[in-house]
Amino acid sequence: MSRFVVSAVFAVACSLLSGSAQAQYAGNMDDTWQSVLRRWVGNGWKPFHEGGYNFQAPSMDGRRFGAGLRAGEPVTFVAICGNCTTVRLIVRDASNTVLVDVTPRSGPSTASLTPRQTSAGSIQLIPIECRRDTCPVRYTSFTPR
């Protein structure tokens, strides 16, 4: 099993095992985001954008954004959704090769990897079981301090 797959599986397991993640997620999106920040910052990670990037995502395809990936530098992407069960995260390198594809059962979504090569990659965020045509999504990336 590749190191990327192991990292993704570990990240999903941590997300699912994090105490009351599902109960926190059911509440206000801002409260959930603060919980995400406390968890990752408390574990020694630094957010790229503390407030998170907020956008409306179509429920079928989501949205895709650029993500600079640096060889040997761990990165974790975390996303939450206001009107859906969870968010599918797909991280690709510059050649469009999927490096990580994670869909947790519920709550905050987490995808972690340590790229082998530096590239102008991307992150695709797809709301799962969105209750509207579009869902509010918030995400950011974290790197170790």
SULTAMO-V890022 format. One record per residue. RES is the residue in one small letter. SS is DSSP state (~ for helix, > for strand, _ for the rest). PSI is psi in whole degrees, 0 to 359 (999 if undefined). OMEGA is omega in degrees with one decimal (999 if undefined). Layout:
{{RES	SS	PSI	OMEGA} {RES	SS	PSI	OMEGA}}
This chain:
{{m	_	134	-176.9} {s	_	159	179.6} {r	~	326	179.4} {f	~	316	-179.7} {v	~	317	178.8} {v	~	316	179.0} {s	~	317	-179.1} {a	~	317	179.4} {v	~	318	178.4} {f	~	316	-179.2} {a	~	319	178.5} {v	~	317	179.2} {a	~	317	178.4} {c	~	319	179.9} {s	~	317	-177.9} {l	~	331	-177.4} {l	~	358	-175.0} {s	_	79	172.8} {g	_	256	-173.1} {s	_	38	-177.6} {a	~	317	-178.4} {q	~	319	179.5} {a	~	319	178.5} {q	~	321	-176.6} {y	~	328	-177.6} {a	_	340	-178.3} {g	_	204	-178.5} {n	_	140	-178.4} {m	~	322	178.1} {d	~	319	177.6} {d	~	318	179.0} {t	~	318	179.9} {w	~	318	178.4} {q	~	323	177.5} {s	~	318	177.8} {v	~	312	179.9} {l	~	313	-180.0} {r	~	317	-178.2} {r	~	308	-175.1} {w	~	319	177.6} {v	~	320	178.2} {g	~	336	178.3} {n	_	14	173.9} {g	_	19	179.6} {w	>	152	-180.0} {k	>	127	178.8} {p	>	143	175.1} {f	_	321	178.5} {h	_	105	-172.9} {e	_	323	179.8} {g	_	347	-177.0} {g	_	157	175.2} {y	>	125	-176.8} {n	>	135	179.2} {f	>	164	173.0} {q	>	129	-178.4} {a	>	132	174.1} {p	>	140	-173.4} {s	_	342	-177.7} {m	_	312	-173.5} {d	_	344	-176.9} {g	_	204	179.5} {r	>	153	-178.7} {r	>	134	-178.4} {f	>	156	175.3} {g	>	147	179.2} {a	>	106	178.2} {g	>	121	-179.8} {l	>	133	-178.6} {r	_	131	-178.7} {a	_	128	175.2} {g	_	358	-179.6} {e	_	114	179.6} {p	>	143	176.4} {v	>	143	176.9} {t	>	130	174.8} {f	>	135	179.4} {v	>	136	180.0} {a	>	149	173.4} {i	>	162	-178.2} {c	>	143	-178.3} {g	_	332	-176.0} {n	_	26	-179.9} {c	_	173	-178.0} {t	_	317	-178.5} {t	>	185	179.7} {v	>	128	174.1} {r	>	133	179.7} {l	>	125	177.2} {i	>	118	179.0} {v	>	129	-179.7} {r	>	153	174.2} {d	_	184	-175.7} {a	_	334	179.5} {s	_	10	177.9} {n	_	15	176.0} {t	_	131	179.0} {v	>	122	178.0} {l	>	322	-179.9} {v	>	137	175.9} {d	>	109	-172.8} {v	>	132	172.3} {t	_	95	177.3} {p	_	166	178.5} {r	_	321	179.7} {s	_	169	175.1} {g	_	194	-178.9} {p	_	141	179.2} {s	>	140	-178.0} {t	>	130	174.6} {a	>	120	-178.5} {s	>	144	175.6} {l	>	163	171.4} {t	>	100	-176.3} {p	_	144	176.0} {r	_	332	-178.6} {q	_	150	173.4} {t	_	132	178.2} {s	>	161	173.7} {a	>	81	-177.6} {g	>	195	178.2} {s	>	160	175.0} {i	>	128	175.6} {q	>	132	-178.7} {l	>	118	-175.5} {i	>	116	176.9} {p	>	138	178.4} {i	>	130	-178.8} {e	_	47	178.2} {c	_	137	-177.9} {r	_	6	179.1} {r	_	179	177.5} {d	_	326	174.5} {t	>	154	179.6} {c	>	144	174.4} {p	>	129	-179.5} {v	>	144	175.0} {r	>	136	178.4} {y	>	163	168.1} {t	>	174	174.6} {s	>	156	178.3} {f	>	144	173.3} {t	>	155	178.4} {p	>	147	177.1} {r	_	999	999}}
